[in-house]
Amino acid sequence: MDFKKCLPLSLILTSLIGCTTTARMTREEISSMRFDCARKQQQLDFLKSQMITGDEYLINGLIVTSSIGYVSSIADGTYQQRRDFMDGYNGGIRLKIDQLKSVCHAYPPQ
């Protein structure tokens, strides 16, 4: 395939990458999350839903490290969030899950 034909296709695909991205809390929002032990299971489920899958991690890595991905993520305002995902985002969520289990250990699961 000719470079002139590949460039528009790659730009279109790069611009669509964010369309399927799940809205996630920022690191600051996760770290400041307060626990409600009466809703322990819902909070655990929510925190687990915020974790990044292996596919999302791979896609974010490709976007952050490629020139076109870098420019498009700067343009659409997702660069910092994507960097956070690459820099231990799941570790912060796992820590928060452990804290929730520790703080609310006396509450039975619902």
HELIX and SHEET records of a PDB file:
HELIX    1   1 PHE A    3  LEU A   16  1                                  14    
HELIX    2   2 ILE A   17  THR A   20  5                                   4    
HELIX    3   3 ARG A   27  SER A   31  1                                   5    
HELIX    4   4 CYS A   37  ARG A   39  5                                   3    
HELIX    5   5 LYS A   40  SER A   49  1                                  10    
HELIX    6   6 GLY A   54  THR A   65  1                                  12    
HELIX    7   7 SER A   67  ASP A   76  1                                  10    
HELIX    8   8 TYR A   79  MET A   86  1                                   8    
HELIX    9   9 TYR A   89  VAL A  103  1                                  15    
END                                                                             
